[in-house]
Every structure is written in C-alpha cells, then in structure tokens.
Amino acid sequence: MVGKVAEATVLTRRTVAAILKGIRKDKFDMYKNNPEEFISKVTRLIKEQKATMIVDHISYDQLEGKYESDIFTAEKHTTIDKAFKAEKHIQPYVFTDGNADKSVERKFAEDLDGAAEVCVYAKLPKGFSIPTPVGNYSPDWAIAFNEGTVKHIFFVAETKGTMESLQLRPIEKAKIMCARRLFNEISTDNVVYHDVDSYKTLLNIMPTIEKKCINN
C-alpha cells in the first residue's frame, strides 16, 4: 500500500507512511474491506493537498519555442454530425466537449458566433497545453474582439459549468491557478486570460479587465 501510494503521488515512502499514520483507525480499517478503493481515495486526497500547496510557489519562464498553425488540424474528429457549424471560427466546424446540444461549450460557441463584437475565435486543441505540477492544463478558447466595440483583446478563456470554486476539484482549481499565474506574467494590453462560465460572464468582466490593463 505504501509503495503504490508513494508511486502515484510522487512522494517518498517515509512521507506516505507518516501521512497514513495520521488517519483515524476507523477510516484506516476501510482498507481491509476494499484495498484498491482505499488506495485510490488516499492517493486522490494527497494529490489534491499537494496541488493547493504547490500553486503558491509556481513560476514560469518564457521560452523561444512556438506552436505551429497545424496544431488546429492535428486532432482527428469522427463525430461531425454533432459538431457546431460556425461562421467566425477559424475552422468550419467546432467540436465541443460533452453533449453537443446541451454542453456549456456548445452554448459558448453559439454565443461567440452570434456576437457582433467577436472578430474570430478558436476552440483550442488539447495539444495546446500548459505544464503544471499536477498535470497539463489546456485552456478552451482564443477570442479576438473587433476593435472599438469591446476592446481589441485576445482572450484565452476557460469555460466551466460553474464558477463556484467549491464545485471544482482541488486539482482542477490548482491547474486554473497555475494558468492564471502564467498569463499574469505574459499578459499585455492585447493578451488576457480569464476563466468564465458563459459569454455573458465574459462580457461582464471586460470593463474590469480593461481598467486593469490601462492601470498597468
């Protein structure tokens, strides 16, 4: 058990043993009933706690490398019948996650496509990712607004079903915090990152972001 948890959490066996010794006896006894589930849950909880601690100390350095345009065509999609046919997307179709008719991403794409202030947008592929201590993180969208309507800001936005932080798993929250730290370091008047749950939310936070850009 100690070895499996240590391997999964990238901690030393001594550290894992110390953590396990702190578990209440009635909780630890659950290991006897279902060892695999016990190890899985202990591993998840340890990873979540690691995530919240690591984020406070994360920093990023900008490299010379860059993504090529073919990153948008590298992924293969086979369910074009569920894709959203778009006008302003960089490709003719948007392949959204989840149920294409009901997902948050589908609604977001429809709102972007119908918004007069949006010039062009892209559903970012999974290959476009940010390394974090708790796994790679892939932002959802890149959006360019028409100059003079909202403000010509290039957005890399994360869409979630809810922005209530307590409903996001700690590891997911940690990834988003790492992304914020990265984009805070590279943001300019024209490049800003924010996590939102709808296009309406995006528009609502625009004045705050514009003011921050001006002050900086």
C-alpha positions as CSV (number, residue, x, y, z in Angstrom):
1,M,0.0,0.0,0.0
2,V,2.7,2.5,1.0
3,G,4.6,1.7,-2.2
4,K,1.6,2.2,-4.5
5,V,0.6,5.5,-2.9
6,A,4.2,6.8,-2.9
7,E,4.5,6.0,-6.6
8,A,1.2,7.6,-7.5
9,T,1.8,10.7,-5.5
10,V,5.5,11.1,-6.3
11,L,6.3,11.2,-2.6
12,T,8.8,9.2,-0.5
13,R,7.7,6.1,1.3
14,R,8.6,7.7,4.6
15,T,6.3,10.7,3.8
16,V,3.5,8.5,2.8
17,A,3.9,6.3,5.9
18,A,3.7,9.4,8.1
19,I,0.5,10.5,6.3
20,L,-1.1,7.1,6.7
21,K,-0.2,7.0,10.4
22,G,-2.3,10.2,10.9
23,I,-5.5,8.6,9.5
24,R,-8.1,7.7,12.1
25,K,-8.3,4.0,12.9
26,D,-12.0,3.7,11.8
27,K,-11.0,5.2,8.5
28,F,-7.9,3.2,8.1
29,D,-9.8,0.0,8.7
30,M,-11.7,0.6,5.4
31,Y,-8.5,-0.7,3.7
32,K,-9.4,-4.2,4.8
33,N,-12.8,-4.0,3.0
34,N,-11.7,-2.6,-0.3
35,P,-7.9,-2.1,-0.6
36,E,-8.0,-0.7,-4.2
37,E,-10.6,1.9,-3.5
38,F,-8.8,2.9,-0.3
39,I,-5.5,3.4,-2.1
40,S,-7.3,5.3,-4.9
41,K,-9.1,7.7,-2.5
42,V,-6.0,8.3,-0.3
43,T,-3.9,9.0,-3.5
44,R,-6.5,11.5,-4.8
45,L,-6.7,13.3,-1.5
46,I,-2.9,13.6,-1.2
47,K,-2.6,14.9,-4.8
48,E,-5.3,17.5,-4.1
49,Q,-3.5,18.7,-1.0
50,K,-0.2,18.8,-2.9
51,A,-1.8,20.8,-5.6
52,T,-3.0,23.6,-3.2
53,M,0.5,23.8,-1.7
54,I,2.4,23.9,-4.9
55,V,0.5,26.6,-6.7
56,D,1.6,29.3,-4.2
57,H,5.2,28.7,-5.3
58,I,4.8,28.1,-9.1
59,S,6.6,30.4,-11.6
60,Y,7.0,30.3,-15.4
61,D,9.8,31.3,-17.7
62,Q,9.1,32.2,-21.3
63,L,10.8,30.1,-24.0
64,E,11.7,30.7,-27.6
65,G,9.6,27.8,-29.0
66,K,6.2,28.4,-30.5
67,Y,3.2,26.4,-31.8
68,E,2.7,25.9,-35.5
69,S,-0.7,26.5,-37.1
70,D,-1.1,22.8,-37.9
71,I,-1.9,22.2,-34.3
72,F,-5.5,23.1,-35.1
73,T,-5.7,20.2,-37.7
74,A,-3.7,17.6,-35.9
75,E,-6.6,16.2,-33.9
76,K,-8.9,13.8,-35.6
77,H,-12.7,14.1,-35.1
78,T,-15.2,11.4,-36.2
79,T,-18.5,12.8,-34.9
80,I,-19.0,15.7,-37.3
81,D,-22.8,15.2,-37.1
82,K,-22.6,16.5,-33.5
83,A,-20.3,19.4,-34.4
84,F,-21.4,23.1,-34.5
85,K,-21.2,24.7,-37.9
86,A,-19.7,28.1,-37.3
87,E,-19.1,31.3,-39.2
88,K,-16.4,33.0,-37.2
89,H,-14.4,30.0,-36.0
90,I,-11.0,29.5,-37.7
91,Q,-12.4,26.2,-39.0
92,P,-15.8,25.5,-40.5
93,Y,-16.9,23.3,-37.5
94,V,-16.5,23.5,-33.7
95,F,-16.1,20.2,-31.9
96,T,-17.3,20.8,-28.4
97,D,-16.9,18.6,-25.3
98,G,-19.8,16.7,-23.8
99,N,-23.3,16.6,-25.3
100,A,-23.1,18.9,-28.3
101,D,-26.7,20.0,-27.9
102,K,-26.5,20.9,-24.2
103,S,-22.9,21.4,-23.1
104,V,-21.6,24.7,-21.8
105,E,-19.0,24.7,-24.6
106,R,-21.7,24.4,-27.3
107,K,-23.6,27.3,-25.8
108,F,-20.4,29.4,-25.6
109,A,-19.5,28.7,-29.2
110,E,-23.0,29.7,-30.4
111,D,-22.8,32.9,-28.4
112,L,-19.4,33.7,-29.8
113,D,-20.5,33.0,-33.3
114,G,-23.5,35.3,-33.0
115,A,-21.8,38.2,-31.2
116,A,-21.2,41.3,-33.4
117,E,-18.2,42.3,-31.2
118,V,-16.3,39.0,-31.9
119,C,-14.0,39.1,-34.9
120,V,-12.7,35.5,-34.8
121,Y,-12.3,32.7,-32.3
122,A,-10.8,29.2,-31.9
123,K,-11.6,26.2,-29.9
124,L,-8.1,25.3,-28.7
125,P,-6.9,21.7,-29.3
126,K,-5.7,19.6,-26.4
127,G,-2.2,19.8,-27.8
128,F,-2.1,23.4,-26.7
129,S,-1.3,22.9,-23.1
130,I,0.3,24.5,-20.1
131,P,2.5,22.2,-17.9
132,T,1.6,22.3,-14.2
133,P,2.9,20.3,-11.2
134,V,-0.5,18.4,-11.2
135,G,-0.7,17.6,-14.9
136,N,-1.0,19.5,-18.2
137,Y,-3.7,22.1,-18.4
138,S,-5.5,23.0,-21.7
139,P,-7.3,26.4,-22.0
140,D,-10.5,26.2,-24.0
141,W,-10.8,29.2,-26.3
142,A,-8.9,32.0,-28.0
143,I,-11.0,35.0,-28.9
144,A,-10.3,38.2,-30.8
145,F,-12.7,41.1,-30.5
146,N,-13.4,43.8,-33.1
147,E,-11.5,47.0,-32.2
148,G,-13.8,49.8,-31.0
149,T,-16.7,47.5,-29.8
150,V,-15.5,46.0,-26.6
151,K,-11.7,46.4,-26.8
152,H,-9.3,44.6,-29.0
153,I,-8.3,42.0,-26.5
154,F,-7.1,38.5,-27.4
155,F,-8.6,36.1,-24.8
156,V,-7.7,32.6,-23.8
157,A,-10.7,31.7,-21.8
158,E,-11.5,28.7,-19.7
159,T,-15.2,27.7,-19.7
160,K,-16.6,25.7,-16.8
161,G,-20.1,24.7,-16.0
162,T,-19.9,26.7,-12.8
163,M,-17.6,29.3,-11.4
164,E,-18.4,28.3,-7.8
165,S,-14.9,27.3,-6.7
166,L,-16.1,24.8,-4.2
167,Q,-17.6,22.7,-7.0
168,L,-14.3,22.4,-8.8
169,R,-11.9,19.6,-7.7
170,P,-8.8,21.0,-5.9
171,I,-6.6,19.7,-8.7
172,E,-8.7,21.4,-11.3
173,K,-8.6,24.6,-9.3
174,A,-4.8,24.3,-8.9
175,K,-4.4,24.0,-12.7
176,I,-6.5,27.1,-13.3
177,M,-4.5,29.0,-10.7
178,C,-1.3,27.9,-12.5
179,A,-2.7,29.2,-15.8
180,R,-3.6,32.5,-14.1
181,R,0.0,32.8,-12.8
182,L,1.4,32.1,-16.3
183,F,-1.0,34.5,-18.1
184,N,-0.5,37.2,-15.5
185,E,3.2,37.1,-16.3
186,I,2.8,37.3,-20.1
187,S,-0.4,39.4,-20.3
188,T,-0.3,42.7,-22.2
189,D,-3.0,45.2,-23.3
190,N,-3.9,42.7,-26.0
191,V,-3.5,39.3,-24.4
192,V,-5.5,38.5,-21.3
193,Y,-6.6,35.2,-19.7
194,H,-9.8,34.6,-17.7
195,D,-11.9,31.7,-16.6
196,V,-15.6,32.1,-17.3
197,D,-18.8,30.0,-17.4
198,S,-20.6,31.8,-20.2
199,Y,-20.2,34.5,-22.8
200,K,-22.4,36.8,-20.6
201,T,-19.9,36.4,-17.8
202,L,-17.1,37.2,-20.2
203,L,-18.7,40.5,-21.3
204,N,-19.5,41.4,-17.6
205,I,-15.8,41.2,-16.6
206,M,-14.5,43.0,-19.7
207,P,-14.7,46.5,-18.0
208,T,-12.7,45.3,-15.0
209,I,-10.0,43.8,-17.2
210,E,-9.8,46.9,-19.5
211,K,-9.4,49.1,-16.4
212,K,-6.6,46.7,-15.1
213,C,-4.8,46.8,-18.5
214,I,-5.0,50.6,-18.5
215,N,-3.6,50.9,-15.0
216,N,-0.8,48.5,-15.8
